[in-house]
Amino acid sequence: MKSHTRVVVIGGGIAGCSTLYHLTQEGWSDVVLLERNELTSGTTWHSAAQVTNFGMNQTMVGLKTHSINLYKELRDDADYPVQYNHGDGGIRLANTQAQMDGYRHFASMARGMGVAFEVIDAKECARRHPLISTDNLVGGLWDGNDGDIDPASLCQALARRARKAGAEVYRNTPVTGLTQHKDDSWTVHTDQGDITCEIVVNACGYRVNEVGAMMGVHHPVTSMEHQYFVTEDIPAIAEAGHRMPLLRCPISDYYCRQEKNGLLVGFYEQDCKTWGMDGIDPHFVNALCPDDLDRITDVLEGAFERMPALTEVGIKTIVNGPITYTIDGAPLVGPVPGKRNAFCIIGLRAGLGEGGGHGWMLAQQIVHGEACYDTWCIDPRRFTGHTNVELTALKAIEDYQNEFRFHFPNEHRPAGRMAKTTALTPVLAAEGAEFTVVNGWERAEFFKPTPDFHVTHGFHFDESFPVVAAEVAAVQDAVGLCEVNGFNRFEITGSDARTFLDRMFCGRVTAKPGRVGLGYLLNHHGMLKGEATVANLPASDRGPERIWYGSAAASEFHDMDWLQSHVGADEDVQIASLTNDQTILVLAGPKARAVMQAVSRADWSAAGFPWLSVRECFIGYAPATVMSVSFSGELAYEIHVPNASLYAAYLALRDAGLAQGLRLFGAHAVESMRLEKGYLHWKADILTEFDPFETGLSRFVDMVKPDFIGKAALEKRVAAEPTKQLVTLHLTDDSAPAHGGASVMHGEGVIGTVTSGGYGHRVQKNLAYAFVDAGLAQVGATFDIDRLGQMVPAVIVDPAQYDPHMARVRG
Ligand SMILES: Cc1cc2nc3c(=O)[nH]c(=O)nc-3n(C[C@H](O)[C@H](O)[C@H](O)COP(=O)(O)OP(=O)(O)OC[C@H]3O[C@@H](n4cnc5c(N)ncnc54)[C@H](O)[C@@H]3O)c2cc1C
């Protein structure tokens, strides 16, 4: 065995083999894979190995397309052909119009990635899959690329190609320990000796946390037992003259594909079971869990009803094996939070279909620092600190029970709720708050007008529409109060803090004590990495001069990693997270100033505390740090309060607000108002796939600055023609929003993708943001948006539809 290499990939299932292969493809050949037993001896060997193109967002569709193209190439490799049944097609069934709407949306989204899904009715489903009945069936989503692959030969083929390119694979070499050195390099300890390397990758499937523990981390990954059976031959299959398409059933929770002349049927039963929670037998290798068909009787019935032929054949084989789940159903592919030079590709529950693409995404991140698609939906840093074993298991169970039931917009499921709350959560609940979950935080969406008020989840505007409109009106006409919990906040101190931040931001962010600025962080490719508010707190009895860096609620681990990794060894910069210590109360509306004046002794006049100011003060007797910044487009104050004083500050503001007509408002009202102002959301509209100019943020870039992270790359991009441009669109139809991912059409061609959409209640327009072809991005240009399968005309309008000259914000 080598004693040194650049990357050690631990685990030889599809995740590890794909990563190894793609590292060589990205140009790194001095790489090694260590496998404790034989390749594919974890979950991979017994996988049903269906390969689909379906994804909930464009990154997932794109990486799955990569898998399919790669697998076709491997199938056609004359030297080592892999058995891949590509193109059998597949149907996701639906028995409600709301599910059909979802499929129409996913078809629109995939269209932008060059993938053609079809939404078909029940009759057509049965025509394409002759074994199914149309009882209680509305229709389905057809994916012509669906198929299945032989998992063992796939992994062997990837390992073989990687070896040919210079990689080495050591089988029967269990990793027993990991030691990280001061220079962030690693020693990987194995039964066969040690190997040093720059970077380690955890690709250990259900043993993920054995290797996680070796580096001192716990990954939010749980294993579930998962079963399928294979039937004896079904005569109708042989008679059909074509292979049966795959089936996925959200009505009765099973999937099905052809295996020889029978069917392989897999189940997601409600009475499901976690696996390996108290440790895994070291001898569980190439192994299965005991058969347990009793567990699946509830779902079996649904499969029998849909495919009566199943009742007439015997079962040939039963497979029950561990499959990994995370807390939101998507895997963890990227940097390990809080560690340097450590990556993971874990929590794959559809690893055969997706593994080709995930390995590609990971190898790009390792070699180039970023992948070609924005990988936030699979970034291991998207959960921050609340995902212990119990919470992960609860969410995994819930996810397993709902395997094919996608989340509707604004749907937040019940498991693992109340993970992060503030003293105000029960108070707002008593006021009628309907809560959404933001990175575990319970955040009010809107306030129900009656206790039994109910929203029907779907893709159209729902019953909350007039409720949100009324909250917006209250903010516009008088004053509103909104809790924003979980907002990420770092305190940055040290004599080099200022020069450090100057290097991190692509623009000039104000350094004046008492002032606040907005800035953008780029990666080394000149693309958008982050967005942050920088507030300069003057020295006070609460501490020395310091900087508060504020960013999106889920960005804590991501931004901390990025900032920490750029602090020079000789720089005096300290970054401390205050995220869990403080909560924001937003007071917004023309009467906000009067409320502030009533609860706090300071001078809140426009001259005494102009827009973009920050000061420390008291709200009643609650210590607070107040910033005059606004995401609503109204005069507003962001009141940051230590959690111990949050309720006191809330009571003081509510009492003082009574005289001014204060009303509580929630996240949906904020969303409506920010869309009218042209304000962006990180990871909805601000993506690593676009630079700040394409994203309409040129006013936040200073190309004259001597240097900043990403400047050289940005200069090159500026010299070339821009390809995409973020624009605001006004849809002529008000029955449903344009959801993120929907395609913008020019004739038959896709020229853009929606990033956010919603109703602007103050301007009374159905608005959407979209990246469109730069050459077509002129105000007044009209296109169609493929919204739920309907072509809805939309016109490009100015980004700030409400108060473009900012008179209301300045008050
Ligand atoms: C019944 C069933 C049906 C499925 N059907 C499908 C399907 O139809 N389509 C689909 O896409 N997915 C399916 N899946 C899921 C898919 O099989 C998995 O997502 C995938 O196999 C996971 O691959 P992996 O490489 O992450 O993990 P594994 O295959 O478990 O590989 C991990 C490897 O790491 C090695 N390892 C662990 N610890 C160490 C150590 N300390 N040192 C060295 N090596 C170590 C293990 O030996 C193992 O080989 C199914 C899963 C099950 C259980």
Ligand as a Chemical Component Dictionary entry (heavy atoms), coordinates in Angstrom:
data_LIG
# 
_chem_comp.id                   LIG 
_chem_comp.type                 NON-POLYMER 
_chem_comp.pdbx_formal_charge   0 
_chem_comp.three_letter_code    LIG 
# 
loop_
_chem_comp_atom.comp_id 
_chem_comp_atom.atom_id 
_chem_comp_atom.alt_atom_id 
_chem_comp_atom.type_symbol 
_chem_comp_atom.charge 
_chem_comp_atom.model_Cartn_x 
_chem_comp_atom.model_Cartn_y 
_chem_comp_atom.model_Cartn_z 
_chem_comp_atom.pdbx_ordinal 
LIG C1  C1  C 0 -33.444 -2.833 -0.590 1  
LIG C2  C2  C 0 -32.830 -1.629 -1.216 2  
LIG C3  C3  C 0 -33.221 -1.220 -2.465 3  
LIG C4  C4  C 0 -32.669 -0.088 -3.051 4  
LIG N1  N1  N 0 -33.061 0.287  -4.306 5  
LIG C5  C5  C 0 -32.508 1.356  -4.889 6  
LIG C6  C6  C 0 -32.865 1.725  -6.202 7  
LIG O1  O1  O 0 -33.731 1.121  -6.816 8  
LIG N2  N2  N 0 -32.233 2.773  -6.771 9  
LIG C7  C7  C 0 -31.297 3.499  -6.110 10 
LIG O2  O2  O 0 -30.771 4.438  -6.663 11 
LIG N3  N3  N 0 -30.952 3.170  -4.846 12 
LIG C8  C8  C 0 -31.520 2.125  -4.226 13 
LIG N4  N4  N 0 -31.167 1.791  -2.960 14 
LIG C9  C9  C 0 -30.211 2.624  -2.263 15 
LIG C10 C10 C 0 -28.800 2.383  -2.734 16 
LIG O3  O3  O 0 -28.561 1.024  -2.824 17 
LIG C11 C11 C 0 -27.835 3.075  -1.794 18 
LIG O4  O4  O 0 -28.130 4.448  -1.771 19 
LIG C12 C12 C 0 -26.394 2.890  -2.220 20 
LIG O5  O5  O 0 -26.091 1.565  -2.467 21 
LIG C13 C13 C 0 -25.486 3.431  -1.135 22 
LIG O6  O6  O 0 -24.172 3.306  -1.574 23 
LIG P1  P1  P 0 -22.957 3.786  -0.663 24 
LIG O7  O7  O 0 -21.747 3.661  -1.463 25 
LIG O8  O8  O 0 -23.294 5.096  -0.076 26 
LIG O9  O9  O 0 -22.968 2.777  0.574  27 
LIG P2  P2  P 0 -22.500 1.241  0.633  28 
LIG O10 O10 O 0 -22.882 0.496  -0.562 29 
LIG O11 O11 O 0 -22.983 0.713  1.934  30 
LIG O12 O12 O 0 -20.942 1.352  0.621  31 
LIG C14 C14 C 0 -20.183 1.754  1.753  32 
LIG C15 C15 C 0 -18.892 1.005  1.738  33 
LIG O13 O13 O 0 -18.054 1.528  2.765  34 
LIG C16 C16 C 0 -17.322 0.449  3.304  35 
LIG N5  N5  N 0 -16.827 0.821  4.628  36 
LIG C17 C17 C 0 -17.565 1.068  5.723  37 
LIG N6  N6  N 0 -16.754 1.348  6.756  38 
LIG C18 C18 C 0 -15.489 1.275  6.304  39 
LIG C19 C19 C 0 -14.215 1.441  6.895  40 
LIG N7  N7  N 0 -14.081 1.738  8.192  41 
LIG N8  N8  N 0 -13.110 1.301  6.125  42 
LIG C20 C20 C 0 -13.220 1.013  4.817  43 
LIG N9  N9  N 0 -14.406 0.816  4.213  44 
LIG C21 C21 C 0 -15.523 0.950  4.945  45 
LIG C22 C22 C 0 -18.347 -0.674 3.340  46 
LIG O14 O14 O 0 -17.741 -1.930 3.446  47 
LIG C23 C23 C 0 -19.088 -0.469 2.045  48 
LIG O15 O15 O 0 -18.573 -1.226 0.998  49 
LIG C24 C24 C 0 -31.704 0.657  -2.354 50 
LIG C25 C25 C 0 -31.311 0.249  -1.083 51 
LIG C26 C26 C 0 -31.865 -0.876 -0.513 52 
LIG C27 C27 C 0 -31.435 -1.291 0.851  53 
# 
loop_
_chem_comp_bond.comp_id 
_chem_comp_bond.atom_id_1 
_chem_comp_bond.atom_id_2 
_chem_comp_bond.value_order 
_chem_comp_bond.pdbx_ordinal 
LIG C1  C2  SING 1  
LIG C2  C3  SING 2  
LIG C2  C26 DOUB 3  
LIG C3  C4  DOUB 4  
LIG C4  N1  SING 5  
LIG C4  C24 SING 6  
LIG N1  C5  DOUB 7  
LIG C5  C6  SING 8  
LIG C5  C8  SING 9  
LIG C6  O1  DOUB 10 
LIG C6  N2  SING 11 
LIG N2  C7  SING 12 
LIG C7  O2  DOUB 13 
LIG C7  N3  SING 14 
LIG N3  C8  DOUB 15 
LIG C8  N4  SING 16 
LIG N4  C9  SING 17 
LIG N4  C24 SING 18 
LIG C9  C10 SING 19 
LIG C10 O3  SING 20 
LIG C10 C11 SING 21 
LIG C11 O4  SING 22 
LIG C11 C12 SING 23 
LIG C12 O5  SING 24 
LIG C12 C13 SING 25 
LIG C13 O6  SING 26 
LIG O6  P1  SING 27 
LIG P1  O7  DOUB 28 
LIG P1  O8  SING 29 
LIG P1  O9  SING 30 
LIG O9  P2  SING 31 
LIG P2  O10 DOUB 32 
LIG P2  O11 SING 33 
LIG P2  O12 SING 34 
LIG O12 C14 SING 35 
LIG C14 C15 SING 36 
LIG C15 O13 SING 37 
LIG C15 C23 SING 38 
LIG O13 C16 SING 39 
LIG C16 N5  SING 40 
LIG C16 C22 SING 41 
LIG N5  C17 SING 42 
LIG N5  C21 SING 43 
LIG C17 N6  DOUB 44 
LIG N6  C18 SING 45 
LIG C18 C19 SING 46 
LIG C18 C21 DOUB 47 
LIG C19 N7  SING 48 
LIG C19 N8  DOUB 49 
LIG N8  C20 SING 50 
LIG C20 N9  DOUB 51 
LIG N9  C21 SING 52 
LIG C22 O14 SING 53 
LIG C22 C23 SING 54 
LIG C23 O15 SING 55 
LIG C24 C25 DOUB 56 
LIG C25 C26 SING 57 
LIG C26 C27 SING 58 
# 
